[in-house]
Amino acid sequence: MPLVSEDSRHARLLGLCAELLESRRLIVVSNRGPVDHVQGPDGRLQVRRGSGTLVTALTPLLRNVEFTWIASAMGEGDRKVWEERGGGRIAADLPGYRVSVRYISTPRRVYHRYYNLFCNPLLWFLHHYLWSSSYTPNIDLAVHDAWDNGYIPVNQAFAAEVAAEAASWDTPPWVLLHDYHLYLVAAEVRRTVPGAVIQHVIHTPWPDASYWQLLPTRMRRSILESLCSADILGFQARRDAYNFLQTCDLQLPQARVDHASSSVEFGGRRTLVRLYPLSIDVEEVRRIATSPRAQDYEQRLRPLCAEKTIVRVDRAEPNKNILRGFRAYELLLERHPELRHRVTFLAFLVPSRTHIRQYQRYLEEVQEQANTINASYGSADWQPIRLFLENNYLQAVAGMRLFDVMLVNPVIDGMNLIAKEGPVVNTRDGVLVLSETAGAYPQLADGALPVSPADVEGTMQAIYQALTMPPEERAQRRAQLVLAVEQEDVVHWISRQLEDLRSIAGP
């Protein structure tokens, strides 16, 4: 059982919100917004809940607090409603939501440079230590152009929208920025709304200082200077906060780094560096897992399970290390033929950024490897790997209820919420095999079996250990995992951020 009740945590969060919003309004800023506007069969615009981890994580705010969320107009429906309303604030218009949206509608070519050429795959690959892989582009004239005529103007547009929203209020707002898409926004907001209290939470890993030298000096310097315009920077794991401080120490002249207080002084401003490990809404995930639709998927999946079932749930992205995970399973079948026909691997993979060739190629390699393993070891009545390539969260949750072993072996991850969702919905005392480089690992280390992501042999051995683990140890490990997640759920995550904002804001 959690040490603090769910009701107590929610009451604490609502009290913090009331206290903070008594004096200032709240603006959340991210590339993807809380809702999507889509055109229905009758031509009318319909509102749907936005996809993405951040929307889920901020649901307690969406349902309990009035605030403004600034985001990109991602699709034609978003652009159309933006044009029809003439910009400005748009009510989310979803049951229970109290948020309003302000869209950034940049020219398509500009957005393409910003998102498809600079944010992904360039910055994303940098953050995940994948720069030297065959998937990473060179920094050529097109990348410099994407920085100058994509990333910079889109970030400026976001900052201008923050300033426009803040102009209607007497007191400067709380501004909560999110992720690597918006690294230049803080500096612009600090210039135009000097009294704003700015927090920027980064959801990806922050690579070590020397790795940042792969990015041209003018780009990395602008990023660091802007981030040091914020009052608080939030990171997922201790290694990320340490790496950021080291990066400022080595790459940002005139910065004064204090490791003891975890802060940076630059340009006459002190920026606090803090840890905010993202988490999940435990009760909501359990509710979804036991919903009638999820139970229907579970019944469909059960006939595909064997005596033992391995499950993984991932976006099909290179950092998720799917190929090495499949290779470890292949080694298991090779070394332990007695497990053939007794173990099945269910892989629920969401195709990701398929318009970018690097991601297309990776997905093709994943499919090829699964087909090779099935051809080598499968038979008429047993398929070693069952591959599900679709964005179907309910089906994936149903699969997580059925695992005996869950493999989460990313090369590196900012957090990886699947590692938290799996144990809290599982019904078989399943064992979590988890990369030490996943952001979730420090919180889940006591209950998980650790693996080094590049160690295929070690991953195979960990899977075998999990498959043959005594029932008592399986139950004990799962209990440790569930307790860790319940103690630091998504309400805890939001509350820690608000408490830090309150501590620095003053009267």
N, C-alpha and C positions, 0 to 999 in steps of 0.2 A: 504493500500500500504506500502511496506517496506520503511524505512527511507533512506536507501542507495540502489542505483540501483544495479541490478545483474551485469551489466557491470563494475560498479565501484569496486565492491568487487573482481571480477575476475582480473581486472587490478591491484588492490592492491596486490593480491596473486602472480601474475606473477612477479611483481616488487620485492617482497620479495624473490621469488625463484631466480631471476637473481642475486640479491645482495648476497645471501648466497652461491650460487653455483659458484660465481666468484672465491672464494678462496678455497673451499672444495667440495669434492664429497659427495653424499648422499647415505646412505645405510638404507633400511627399513628391519626390521627383525621380522618375525612372524611365527607361526607354519604353517599356511595355506597361500599359495602364491596367486599371482594375476591371474594365469592361471592354468588350468588342462590339462595335456596331456592324451588323451584317444585313444584307438585303434579302428579304424573304421572297418566296415564290410569287407573292402578289405585288412585289416591288417596294413594299414598305420596309423601312429600317427597323430591325429588331435589336434589342440589347441582350447580350449574353455576358456571363461572368468571364472575366479575362483569364487566360491560361498563364501558367508560370508559377514558380515557387514563391515569389514575393507576394503575389496576390493572396495565396493561401496563408502565408505567414502573417500577413497584416489583417486577416479577417476579423480578429477581435476589435481592431480600430474601425474597420469598415462598418461594422454593425453597431458601434457604440459612440462614435465621435463624428462630429461635423468637421470636415477638413477638405482641402483641395488637393487633387492628385494631377500633376503635370506629366504628360506622356506623349510619345510620338503617335501620330495617326498612322496606324500600322497597315490598314487595308482601305479599300475603296469606300466601305461603309463609314469608317471613321472620318475619312476626308470629306465625304458628302455631308455628314452631320456638322462638321466644322464649317463648311461653306454655307450651309443653310442657316446656321446660327450666327454667322459672321464672327467666329472665334469666341473668345471669352469663356465664361464658366458654363458647363453643361451638367445638369443633374444626372447621376448615374442611372436612375430610374430602374433599379432592381429591388425586389422586396427585401426590406431589412437594411439596405445600404443607405448611409447618410453622407456619402462622399459626392463631391462634384469633380468633374474632369475638365482640364484645359488641355487641348491638343496642340502639339507642334506639327504643323503641316509644311514640311520643307519640300522643295522640288524633288521629283523622283531621282534625278541624276545625282543630286547632292546627297540624298539619303543613301543611294546605292554606294557612293564613295565612302560615306561614313560607316555604314553597317557591313556591307559585303566586301569592301576592300581594306578597311582599316580595323574596325572592331573585330570582325571575323573575316579571315582567319588570323590576322596579324597579332592584335593585342591578346586575343584569347589563347593563341598558341604560345605567346611569350609567357603568359601567366601560368601555363601548364607545362612548362619546360619541354615543349615539343618543337622548339624553333629549329633544331638541327635535323629534324626528321625530314623524310622525303615529301611530306605534306606541306611544308612551310615555303611561302614565296620569298623571293629576293626583295630587298628594299630598293626598288627601281624608281624611275620617274613617276610611274603610275601611283606608287605608294606615297611619294612626296605630294603628289597632286591630291590624293585622297585625304591626306592630313590638312593641306591648305584649303581645299575646296569641298571638303566633306566633314571631317571630324571637327575642325575649328568652327565653321559656320553653324553646324547643328548644335554644338555646345553653346554657342553664343545665343542661338534662338531659344534654347531652354532657359538660359539665364535671363534673357529679356522677358520671357513669360513669367518667371518668378518675380521680376521687378514689377511687371504690370499687375500681377495679383496682389503684391505687397502694397502697391500704391493706394489701394482702396482702404487701407487700415491705418489707424493712428500709431500703432506700435509695430515695430519690425517683427517679422514672424520667426517661428521655428522652421528651419528648412532641412528636410531629411533627404539627402541624396543617396542614390544606390548604384553601385557597381561601376565597371570599367568603361561603360559607354559614355560616362559623363564626367570624366576627370578634370575638364577645364571649367566646369560650371562654378565651382566654389569661388575661384578668383574673380570671375565676372560679377557674381552676386555680392561678394564682399565690396567690390568697387561701386556698384549701383545701389545696394541696400546695406550700408556699412553696419547698421545695428542688428542685422539678422544673426540669429544663433544657428550655426551651420554644423550639421553632422553628416559625414559621408561613410556609409557602410559598404565594404568591399566583400563580395561574396566568393570571389575566386582566390586561389592561393596567391601570395605575393612572393615572386621569386627572389633569389639572393641578389645582392648588389651587383656583382660582376655580370650576371645575366642581363641586367638592364642595359649594359653597354652595347648590346646587340641593336638597341634602338638608337637612332641618331641623337646627338647631344641636344639639339634644339627641341626635339619632341619630349625626351625624358625630362629635361629641365623644366619645360612648361608644365608637364604633368605633376612633378614633385612640388613646384612652386604653388600650383593651384591647390593641391591637396593640403599644403601647409597654410592655406588661407582658411581652412575649416577650423572650428573649435574642437571637434572630436572626430577622430578617424576610428572606425570599427573594423576589426578583422575577425576571421573565423577561428583561427588557431594561434597559439603562442608563437609558433615558428614564423607565421606571416607577420605578426607585429614586430618580432625581432628583425626580420629581414627588411621591413620598411625602415626601421630606425637605422639599420646599417646602410641602407641605400641612401638615406638622407645624409648620413655621416660622410659617405664616400663620394656621392654624386652631386650634392647640393652645397655649393660654396656659401659661406656665411651662416649656415645652419648650425645651431648648437643643440646637440642631441644629449638628452639625459636618460640613460637607461634605467636608473634607479626609479625615477618617477614616470618612466615610459612617456616621454614628451619630446617635442621638437620646438625650439624657438627659431623663428625665421621672420624677417621683415617686421620686427617689433610685435609679433603675435606668438602666443604659445598654443600649440596644438597637442591635445591629449591623445594618446594612442591606446585603445582599449580593446578588449576581447568580447565579442558577442557571438558565440557559437549558435548558429541557426538551429531551430528545433521544429517540432510538429505539434499539432493540436491532437493529443492522444485520443480524447473522446470522439472527436470528429472522424479520425481515421478508423477507429473501431466501429463507429456507426456506419460508415461507408462499407466496411468489410462484411458487416452482417445484414446489409440491406438486401431486399429481395432480388434485385438485379445482380448483385455480386454473388449471392448464393446460387443463382442460376448458372453463372459462369463457373463457379466452383464445381457444380455437378457435372458440367461438361468437361472440366479438366481432370476430374478424378480418374476416368478410364485411361487417361494418358500417363498417369503416375505408375511407377513400379513399386517394388518393395521399399525402395528408398528413392527419394526425389531431391535433386539439386535444382535450385532456382536462382536466376539472376534477373534483375530488372534494371535497365539502363537506357539512356539515350545512346544512339549509335554514334558515338564520338570517339576519336582516337585516344583521348586520355582515360577512357573507361577500361582500356586494357582487355577488351573482349577476346582478342586473338590469343593472348597468353592464357586466359582462363580456359578457353576451349582446348588449347594444347595441353594444359595440365590435366584436363579430363581425359584427353586422348591417352596420355601417359598412364593414367589410372586404369583404363581399360586394357592397356598393353601389359602392365605389370601385374594386374590382378584380374586375370580372366574369369575368376569365380564371380566377379561382380557384373559381368555382362548379362543382360536380360534382367538383372536385379536392380539396376540403377538407371534412372532416366534424368536427363538434363532439360528443364524447361527454361528457355531464354526469351524473356519479354523485352523486345528492343524497339524503341521509338525512333524511326528515321528522323534525322536532325539536319537542318540546313542543307537539304538535298540540292538546292540551287547552287551550292558552292562545290566545285569539283573535288576538292580534297575530301569532303565528307562523302560524296558519292563513291569515290574510290574505296574509302575505308569500309563502307557498308557492303560493297561488292566483295571485298576480301573476307569479311565476316561470313557472308553467305557461302562463299566458295569453301571456306574451312569447315563450316558445319556440314556441307554436302560431302566433303571428302571423308570426314569422320563417319558419317552415316553410311557411306558406300563401303568403307573399310571394315566396319564392325557391326553394322546393322543386319537385320534379317527380315524375313517376310512378316514376322510377328513382333518385332522390336526395333524401334528407331532410337539410337542413343541420344540424339539432340532433337528437340522439338522447338522450332524457331517461330516466334510470333512477331512479325514486323508490322506494327500498327500502334497508333497512339490510342490505347484503350486502358485507361487507368483502372477501371472496375475489374477488368480481366486480370491485370497485373496484381491487384490487391487480392483477388481470389487465389491466384497462384501463390502469393506469399503466405496464405493460410496453410498451404499444403507442404511447405518445404521441410525436409529433414536437414538439409544443408543449404545455406544461402551464401553465395559467393559474391563478395563486393571487393574487387581487387584493382581499383583504379591506379594508374601511374601516379596521379596526384589529384585530389579533389579539394575544393574549398570546404565542403562539408560532406555531402552525400546523405540526404535524408532517407533514402531507401534503407540504409543500414539501421535507421531508427524505426521506420515504419514496419519493417519485416518482423522483428521480434514482438512488437506489441499486438500484432494481429494473428501471429502464428498459432496453430492449434496442436502442433506435434513436438513441442519442446525442441524446435529446430536449432541448429548450431550456426552461428555467424562466423564465417571466415572473412577477415577484414584486413585490407592493406593498412600498414602502419602509416602510410602517407595520406590516407583519407582524413579530412578534417574532423570527422566524427570519431576517429580512433581514440584520442585522449579521454573522451567521455565514456567510451564503450570498452576500453581495454580490459577491464576486469572480467568481462563475460565473453569476449570474442577470442577466436583463435587468430593470432597475428600472422601476416605473411608479408614478405617483401615483394613488391609488384613485379619485379623483373625475374624473380626466382620461380621458374616454372616447376622445377623439381620440388622445392619447398611448398609450393601451392598444392601440388598433387598430394604430398604427404599430409598437409593440413586437411584436405578434403577427405582423405582416407581415415585420418584420426577422427574427424567429425562423424563419418559414416559408421564407425565402429565404437564410438564413445558409449560408455555405460549410461543407462537411463537416468541414474541419480545425478551424474555430472551434467548431463544435458539439461535437466530441469533446473539445477542450481545456476548454471550459466545463463539460461534464459531469464531467470528471475532477476539476476544482477543487471542484465541489459534493460529489462522493462523498468526496474526501479530507477536506473540512471536517466532514462528518457522521461519518466513521469516527474522526477524531481526538477528537471530543467526543460520544461515544455515550452511551447511558443509564447505563452503568456509571460513566462519567466524571461524569455529573450527580449520581448518588447519592454517589459518593466525595467530591466537593467539599463536599457538605453535611455528611457525617460528619467530614471533616477540620476544618471550622469548629466543629462541636460539640465535638470533642476539644480544640480550642485554647482554648475558653472554660470548660470544665468544671472544670478543676483536679483535685486529687487526689480 
